[in-house]
Every structure is written in C-alpha cells, then in structure tokens.
Amino acid sequence: MILLETMGKAGGKLLAAALLAMGGTMLAQAVEPPADFPFLPRTTPPLAAARTIAPIQAADPVKGSGKQEKTAKTKSKAVVVRESSTTSAPGQVDWRLKEAIEDQMGFNMAANTDAQNLEYMGMFGQEMYGPLPMASVHLEMEPDEAVLIFYKPAHDNSSFPVTLVQGGEKLTGRVSVKGSSTRGFIKKSLLVKIDKTSKGNWYGYRRISLNSMATDPSMVREWLSWDLARAAGLNVLNTFYTRLYINQKYVGLFLFTEWVTPELFDRDGLGTDGDLYQPDDSTYCGDLSLDSVERHCYSKYSPQDNKFDTLEKLARGVSTTPDGLFDKFVDANFYKDSLLNWIAVNGMVGNGDTYNKNYFLYYSRKIGQWEVMPWDYDLSFGRSWDPYLKQPNDVFNDNFVYYYTPDIGFPGMAKIKLLEDPVLFERFKKRIAHLYGIGKPEEGRAGYGWFSPERVAARINSIQTYTMQDAQQDTFSSNRIYSYEEQMEAMKYFALSHYSFLKTTAVGENTNWIFVYDPNMPLTPPPATASVMQASWTAQHSGYDRPLVDRASGHITSVIRVRSISKPTTLSTRVLSYQPPAVLPPGKSNRECVQRTWELTTKSSSAASLIADVTFEYMQENSHNSEVRDLVGRQKDLQLWLREGDAWTAQFTRTNSLAKTLTVRNLNIPANRTLQFVACTDAPANAGAEDTVAKSAKDVEIKSPAFKLMGDVYDRLKGKFTSPKKQP
C-alpha cells in the first residue's frame, strides 16, 4: 500500500512503471509512425449532387482539363478524384472479355505495386485514388488516468478530463469508453467530447468517436465494409484511420467513425427534423416486425420524445403487406434502395451480426421515406458464430467460413419478406453481381466490380503497407496471436473464396439459388458429413491465382498460380473431405493429420512441364464441424505431404491457420500423373490436443495483482469522474 499512499502528481508514472514491470505495455515509447496524410476535411453538400462531381473543399482542382480525372493538390501529395462511373456508361464495360481473362489468368491477389496509393470510395460516393486518409488525435491527460481509461470495468460509463491538442490550439473536453463488446477488451473504443466552452474543432468535428478494432486484429474489416457500403450507394458514416497519442506517446491505431445524428441524413437531402431509431443492442429483437416495436426493442435518439408512431407504422407495413406487393411497399417507403443495398452488403462481407441489432433507421419528414444506415462490421470476412462455445469464444474464435449464401444472419422480418419477393430477390442478386463485377453491369449504376477479388486485394495490400508499423508498435500488440501479414492474407482469401462461392452458387450465370425461409430450421449448422468435391481447369500460360471451384458445393478445391508452363495442361483437383486419409506418411497417426485428402491430376502432352504454386484449404466452420477438431499439435505447424506411388515427401508449406489454407510454392507438377496430398503436424505423438479456439483478449475478470492494484487506484480516483448521458 506504500505505492498508493505516495501517489500524487507522480502517481501515474509509478503506476505505469508498475504495470510495465508486471508485463504491461501501456503507453510504451514508440518510434513516430509515418507522417499523416493531409486529411481532407468534412464537406457538407447533399450526397445526391456529389455523385457526379466530387466536392473536396480542402483542395484546388485542376481547372479546364476536360479529362475524366481531376487532381486535388494537398500540401505534399495528390488525390485523384474520378468522375462517377454513372456518367461513363457502365453498360459499355466488356464484361464477357473481363470474365474470359479472369478464367484464363485468375486474380492478381498481389496487386497494387504502387503501395503509396490506393483506390477507395469517398464519403460522398466519389471514386478516389491517392494516399490512404489518416489522421491523428493528440490528447493530454493525468498520467494515471491515461492508463486507467483502458482498464475500466465494462459497465463503467464515467469519463476523465482531457485536453485535445489540435493545430496549436488546446481544447478541453472529456474522454469516456464507448461501444458494447469492445468494453471487455483492454484496447477500448473511446469517445472524446469537446467542451461547449472550447472554441475550435478536430477536422470539423467536436465529438471524436474512435473504434478500437480490438475484435479485429487485421484492422481492415470495418474499413473495407464501409467502403463497399459507399460503393453500393448507401449513405454511411465518414470513417478513416486515426493514430491516437496520449501525453506525446503513441497508443495505437483506431478507426474514426462519425457520430450518428440527423445531420448525417441531411447530407443525403433528408432534412434534420426526422426520427432516428436504433435497435437496443441488449434485446436482440429489433427485426422491424410489429412485435419488435411492441416489445420496446428500439431506442429513439432524435427527437427524444419517446414517440414511436412512425416506426410502428413502418413495422406494421413490413408485417402486413401481402405477398406480391412488397416490392412496391419497399420502393415507396425506403429511400434509394437503402434496405436492399444494406442486405446485399451484409451478404457480401459475411456479416450475420445484424438484422435484429446493429443498424440505424431514419424517417425523413421532408420526403416521407426511410433510410437504413449500417452499423458495426467487425464480425465479418469469415468470422463464424460457434454455437458450441460459451461467451466470448462463441464469437471471438478462429473459425473461418466463406460458404454462406447472402441471406446470412438472423432471419429478420424485413429481410425475409424482401428475399421472398420475386422482384426484389432478382434485383438483390443483380446488385451483388454488379458490385462483384459478375455478368452484365446494371444500367446506369456506379460501382461495377468494386468488390472484385483483385480490387479488394489491392486495397488490403496498400493498407497493410500504411499500417504495418502501427501494428508492430501498437501497445496492445500482445493481444495478437497471429502475425499481421497472416491476418491480411486471410482477408484476401475470403475476398477470393466468397466471390467464387457466390458466383458459382448464387449470383453467377446459370445459378439457381432460391431463398426459402423455414422458421423451424435451427440456427446451428447441420453436422458435416464425408463428401467428395472436384473441379478442373486447363492452364495455357502463366498467370495469377486461379480458383478451381466444385460446381455442386461452391467450395474451392484448390487455387493454382502457374509460374511456368510449356504446353496447355488440364489440372483436376479431387477432395475427400471430412474423412481420415486412407494412407498416411510414415510415423503419422490420424490425430496428427487433417481429416481431408487432396488429389491433383494433370493431363497434357508427355513433354509438358508445369511449375505452379498450389493452395489447398481445410474446413473449420465451428468447434464441431471441423476437420481439425481432434488434431494433435498446432494448426500453425501443419505441413503438406506429397505421395507419388508409395513414396512420401514432406513439402515446405506456407500455412495460414486463420484462412485454413496450405500452400506449396514452385511445385514441379509432372504431366499425366496423380499426386496425393495430406496435411499433418510435426507434433510428437504424445502431445496434447491443440485448443483450436482463438485466445480472446476479453478482459472479463480482474485476477492478477497488477489489476488488483489498479482497481484500488481506480476506486480512489472515482470521485473525480462524471458520467455522460447514454450514447447511441
């Protein structure tokens, strides 16, 4: 207790030293990350008008060029503002040639060698090309409070005084913890509110909302999802990466997200006098049914009059509109296809954590229509709920799934009725295909191919370049159990595999996916059974990553990247899934090997030679439906073994235990042969089975002496805190 008694102004230094001595890394000194990109301030013209000419108030566009691109000059770097593709006749895209090239060449998942620039969607729906927008927040706090803000109990809504240093000015305010699930992590999401008495702002904002991205070690899921939402035509929050510094020390990388107010909807021409609602995150029942309103599943943020008449009228219409008329109801009541576009984006990024929560609804009294605004995209891009695990591992685990159709998630009333309506269902599938660049573009709609695998990979590669140093210096990096590069590779693999799955089974040419809602169907995935998958492709020249997809299931059997080839060669992959390999390498047991076998067969001229990178995948949908459920050893240590005849050869394998992929590079593949592969760990036979659940950074209980000491200090300082009003 001597430490507690001596804490005065120097108390924070002593506390920080104690934490560091006990293994903490909070507020550690770090090398200054690369200089911020000169951030473009917020602009306010209506979104509809901004779609044809991109407004950037902080820059001087080149005048009189008459070209399709305009360059906005900033202090030291340039951003290219591309005219909206709605004015460049997207229907003129030679989509058949595009698909033929992809079939022969595959997708360049290492795209964007110009890593200093990337393609992204501006906040007003304009296509941008330039450096990644990045800002900084510099805060000054009492040293002990700068530590305690990240270790507060999850239920604590109190705040600390803070000084924001911005452009030579010092603005006073308060900082508090925000959010829901991230409150249980050490890296918490924060809200900084500038005092009303302080004159000034931060890039036009007086309320700074910083998402910690603690649930997403890749730190790209939310960025990519918001970017796609803009491309789909949704009016969404302004978001950009932000580096947080406290007392001149680097803390970590956060994602700024605009605070949701009626002003955001007025940006889309909807006025500010409307009604703003959000489902209550604790009820899990806000599915736009009439029952959800009667059960008080929603909160109303503006105006705060506790009147829900507009929402009740909408829910009644959703629930009672007869079959065959729902498309007319949706078109009459939802502004600019926002309901359909929201469901489409969720299906493309694999976001099932919505439909009964995690969205906003705004009723515009100005035009008499509703707009849906998405919210919370951290549990996307392969994340899979596990019904067999307890919280928090039911959500925060290392399962990986790309093979869910676009109706993923809770069966909300509005979603069910939209997908059951034949007119809206066809429009829904075409919208997804358009954004992926599959088939013929939608007439007059921008964003064709915006979410194709190669373009997504290019953005990820560029973001990785910009944020690698942030990931390495993040004071919360001990929470990462996988490398940053492995995280990024998994995101790119989801982009490729989910695209391939949906093109094959749901939205591509000659697909026959039909949505059928069965209220008695359990949410738990059915038990996996042994199956056989196969796919073929004829390689004619070197290229990029070409997925071979089983037509029946939509699953990828292999990904081939041809390095060199002398003559056309047909490659066929056959996969025996969810079954022990019939033959194993010497000294290996079934418990040391993935319950899957891969066969690669070539047919070509006897003189043909082929060298390629070959990637195989294995399944882990949940802790029961898994081909590594009883695996002895770590998935990170899986190694492919190649069998030719009776001889086995261990292959140098690049394993991604997040994406569940195994890659052999520069494999010399003989002509007219069948090669057999299995994957086993190098673990000794008596090793314990690996816990395949990702170790969450969830801070549920405080047990260590360091946390106990910190709790005592927190109690002593409690009187200095104030509690803010409830925030959406």
Secondary structure as UniProt FT lines:
FT   HELIX           2..5
FT   TURN            9..10
FT   HELIX           11..21
FT   TURN            22..23
FT   TURN            26..27
FT   HELIX           47..50
FT   TURN            51..52
FT   TURN            57..58
FT   STRAND          60..61
FT   STRAND          69..73
FT   STRAND          78..82
FT   HELIX           85..87
FT   HELIX           90..92
FT   HELIX           95..105
FT   TURN            109..110
FT   TURN            115..116
FT   STRAND          118..121
FT   TURN            123..124
FT   STRAND          127..130
FT   STRAND          134..140
FT   HELIX           143..148
FT   TURN            149..151
FT   TURN            154..155
FT   STRAND          159..166
FT   TURN            167..168
FT   STRAND          169..178
FT   HELIX           181..184
FT   STRAND          189..194
FT   TURN            196..197
FT   TURN            203..204
FT   STRAND          207..211
FT   TURN            214..215
FT   TURN            217..218
FT   HELIX           221..231
FT   TURN            232..233
FT   STRAND          239..246
FT   TURN            247..248
FT   STRAND          249..257
FT   HELIX           262..266
FT   TURN            267..269
FT   STRAND          275..279
FT   TURN            281..283
FT   HELIX           290..294
FT   TURN            295..296
FT   STRAND          298..302
FT   HELIX           309..320
FT   TURN            323..324
FT   HELIX           326..333
FT   HELIX           335..337
FT   HELIX           338..349
FT   STRAND          359..364
FT   TURN            365..368
FT   STRAND          369..374
FT   TURN            381..382
FT   TURN            387..388
FT   TURN            391..395
FT   TURN            406..407
FT   HELIX           413..420
FT   HELIX           422..436
FT   TURN            443..444
FT   TURN            448..451
FT   HELIX           453..473
FT   TURN            475..476
FT   HELIX           477..479
FT   HELIX           484..505
FT   TURN            509..510
FT   TURN            519..520
FT   STRAND          531..539
FT   STRAND          545..549
FT   TURN            551..553
FT   STRAND          556..565
FT   STRAND          569..577
FT   TURN            586..587
FT   HELIX           590..592
FT   STRAND          596..603
FT   TURN            606..607
FT   STRAND          610..617
FT   TURN            627..630
FT   STRAND          632..633
FT   HELIX           635..637
FT   STRAND          639..644
FT   TURN            645..646
FT   STRAND          647..650
FT   STRAND          654..656
FT   TURN            657..660
FT   STRAND          661..669
FT   TURN            671..672
FT   STRAND          674..680
FT   TURN            685..686
FT   HELIX           705..717
FT   HELIX           718..720
//
